[in-house]
Each structure stands twice: as structure tokens, then as C-alpha cells.
Amino acid sequence: MLMLTRFHSYNNRKFLFHRYPLMNADPRSPTPPLSHNPHQFDVGEIAAVYKAIALRRDVRHFCPGNVPEAQLTRLLAAAHQGPSVGFMQPWRFIRITDPALRMAIYELVEAERRHTAKALGEREDEFLRLKVEGVRESAELLVVALMDGRERHVFGRRTLPEMDLASAACAIQNLWLAARAEGLGMGWVSLFDPDALAALLAMPSGARPIAVLCLGPTERFYEKPMLELEGWAERQPLHTLVAENHWPG
Ligand SMILES: Cc1cc2nc3c(=O)[nH]c(=O)nc-3n(C[C@H](O)[C@H](O)[C@H](O)COP(=O)(O)O)c2cc1C
């Protein structure tokens, strides 16, 4: 159970101050289990799970190499084991192997990168200096889309239709973590016009691409999010994001 103690002021707002392990935990060295739980993994396995979570990075720099077929299948199987609302499994994966198609996807991403830069106003130049994709360099390129016909699935989506997207994001996170554990970099690119990408890949009406995934060998995993290293944003302290019983006011 999440245990919270007293309030303190942060950025002129009241937030909860925590002194319990959840708030202080170093994700790279999680607190070892204190009591025996017959369902838990052994200590090394638990550490490996937290390690994959902590060391996963959004990778934009790829080096030459390939992803063996069996490994790619394993990673996609990990994605396919993700949770989904009403078990609808809304994800569809399209592997891009045609170099011309890859270049066409790159052009879509580049066009959207320019639009995004304009929309950012005073941060335009700073944004343009960032590397935000590795579409041309990664060994594999996967497009993830939401399937068509999703309106038939109302279990868990009647009031929250976007749970299909949440489900597909869970699948992508599985793939991301499994890739990290296997030493492969992955980057999620969402800079594209979904209608244009859907048309390019001959998707049926109602299907919607949500991710271009760049996957493959990399020379390095950034020690922190690249956007943090580049000074674009910082990770917010966990205790400022967790509250008890009501929205912190
Ligand atoms: C839904 C989603 C879309 C993203 N789209 C992009 C993108 O288009 N370009 C990019 O450089 N990074 C993209 N990212 C990666 C984030 O920038 C990255 O996750 C964040 O900076 C934290 O870094 P980390 O993943 O290495 O921890 C996306 C991440 C998510 C979850």
C-alpha cells in the first residue's frame, strides 16, 4: 500500500511529502524483499526487472547491424503479451522492409518535425537541434497501429474510448523493455501525420497508426533521457506527482 506522511509546499502548491521506501527507492537497486512471498521472483530476477525499467531509453542513435528473425519474433511476442482493455488486443504491427517505403516514412516524419518546430515558437531552434528519430538508420522499422473496427469493443471503453491507445502503449512498453534486456535500442517516433501514414501503408478506414518504432543495435544507451541530457526537460520528483485521497490543492 502506498504510505504517505505530511504535506509540504512545492512550487507554491501543497504536495505530499513521503518518507517511505517507494519515494526514496533508487530504481537501479530496489529494496530487497523483506518477507517471503511465494509468488515473488528470486532477488536476482526482481533486480533484472527493475534494471530493464531503469536502463530503458528512447534511442535515436543506431549503428549498423541487424535483428535476427528469431529475436524480432520474440520481441513482438513480448509486445503481444501486453494487457489490453477487454482483451481486445488492438495492436497491429507492420514491419517495414521496403527501403523506398522507409524513406517515404522518413519524409513524413521530417515534415512533421518542421511543423512541430514552428508550433513550438520560441523553442523552435532548440527543438530543431535535437535528434528526434532514427528512421533511416535503425536496423528495423516497425509501424504500430490501432486496428479498425474498434468501436465494437465497449468493454472498458464506453466512457474511455482511448483505452485502446493505452493498451497498445502497454504492448509497446513490453517490446521496449524486452529490447533493452536484449541489448537493442528502440525509439518511439510519433512525429507524423497519422492519415498520411495510414494511406501510405494501405490501412483500412478506422485503423490508426500510433507509432513508428526504430529498433536495432546501438552503440550506447544514454545514461539519462536524451531530452534531459540536452536540457529540454527534467524528470519531476516522484513525490510531487503522487497524492493521497484527493488532488493536491
Ligand atoms: C508516446 C510516445 C511518443 C514519443 N514520441 C517521440 C518522438 O516522436 N520523438 C522522440 O525523439 N522521442 C519520442 N518519444 C520518446 C520520449 O522523448 C522519451 O520517452 C522521453 O524523453 C524520456 O526518455 P526515455 O524514454 O529515454 O526515458 C516518445 C515517447 C512516447 C512514450
The ligand as an SDF file (V2000), in Angstrom:
LIG
                    3D

 31 33  0  0  0  0  0  0  0  0999 V2000
    4.0140    8.0700  -26.8310 C   0  0  0  0  0  0  0  0  0  0  0  0
    5.4310    8.5000  -27.0270 C   0  0  0  0  0  0  0  0  0  0  0  0
    5.7990    9.1820  -28.1740 C   0  0  0  0  0  0  0  0  0  0  0  0
    7.1180    9.6040  -28.3510 C   0  0  0  0  0  0  0  0  0  0  0  0
    7.4910   10.2550  -29.4990 N   0  0  0  0  0  0  0  0  0  0  0  0
    8.7650   10.6400  -29.6680 C   0  0  0  0  0  0  0  0  0  0  0  0
    9.1910   11.2620  -30.8750 C   0  0  0  0  0  0  0  0  0  0  0  0
    8.4450   11.4470  -31.8270 O   0  0  0  0  0  0  0  0  0  0  0  0
   10.4660   11.6470  -30.9780 N   0  0  0  0  0  0  0  0  0  0  0  0
   11.3590   11.4680  -29.9500 C   0  0  0  0  0  0  0  0  0  0  0  0
   12.5170   11.8570  -30.0850 O   0  0  0  0  0  0  0  0  0  0  0  0
   11.0030   10.8500  -28.8200 N   0  0  0  0  0  0  0  0  0  0  0  0
    9.7360   10.4310  -28.6580 C   0  0  0  0  0  0  0  0  0  0  0  0
    9.3670    9.7750  -27.5210 N   0  0  0  0  0  0  0  0  0  0  0  0
   10.3920    9.4710  -26.5090 C   0  0  0  0  0  0  0  0  0  0  0  0
   10.4130   10.4640  -25.3640 C   0  0  0  0  0  0  0  0  0  0  0  0
   11.0200   11.6590  -25.7850 O   0  0  0  0  0  0  0  0  0  0  0  0
   11.1790    9.8320  -24.1980 C   0  0  0  0  0  0  0  0  0  0  0  0
   10.4640    8.7130  -23.7470 O   0  0  0  0  0  0  0  0  0  0  0  0
   11.3940   10.7920  -23.0480 C   0  0  0  0  0  0  0  0  0  0  0  0
   12.1950   11.8550  -23.4420 O   0  0  0  0  0  0  0  0  0  0  0  0
   12.0180   10.0920  -21.8400 C   0  0  0  0  0  0  0  0  0  0  0  0
   13.2180    9.4620  -22.2260 O   0  0  0  0  0  0  0  0  0  0  0  0
   13.4470    7.9190  -22.0190 P   0  0  0  0  0  0  0  0  0  0  0  0
   12.3870    7.1970  -22.7970 O   0  0  0  0  0  0  0  0  0  0  0  0
   14.8260    7.6530  -22.5230 O   0  0  0  0  0  0  0  0  0  0  0  0
   13.3120    7.6360  -20.5490 O   0  0  0  0  0  0  0  0  0  0  0  0
    8.0660    9.3420  -27.3370 C   0  0  0  0  0  0  0  0  0  0  0  0
    7.6920    8.6400  -26.1840 C   0  0  0  0  0  0  0  0  0  0  0  0
    6.3940    8.2230  -26.0350 C   0  0  0  0  0  0  0  0  0  0  0  0
    6.0140    7.4470  -24.7900 C   0  0  0  0  0  0  0  0  0  0  0  0
  1  2  1  0
  2  3  1  0
  2 30  2  0
  3  4  2  0
  4  5  1  0
  4 28  1  0
  5  6  2  0
  6  7  1  0
  6 13  1  0
  7  8  2  0
  7  9  1  0
  9 10  1  0
 10 11  2  0
 10 12  1  0
 12 13  2  0
 13 14  1  0
 14 15  1  0
 14 28  1  0
 15 16  1  0
 16 17  1  0
 16 18  1  0
 18 19  1  0
 18 20  1  0
 20 21  1  0
 20 22  1  0
 22 23  1  0
 23 24  1  0
 24 25  2  0
 24 26  1  0
 24 27  1  0
 28 29  2  0
 29 30  1  0
 30 31  1  0
M  END
$$$$
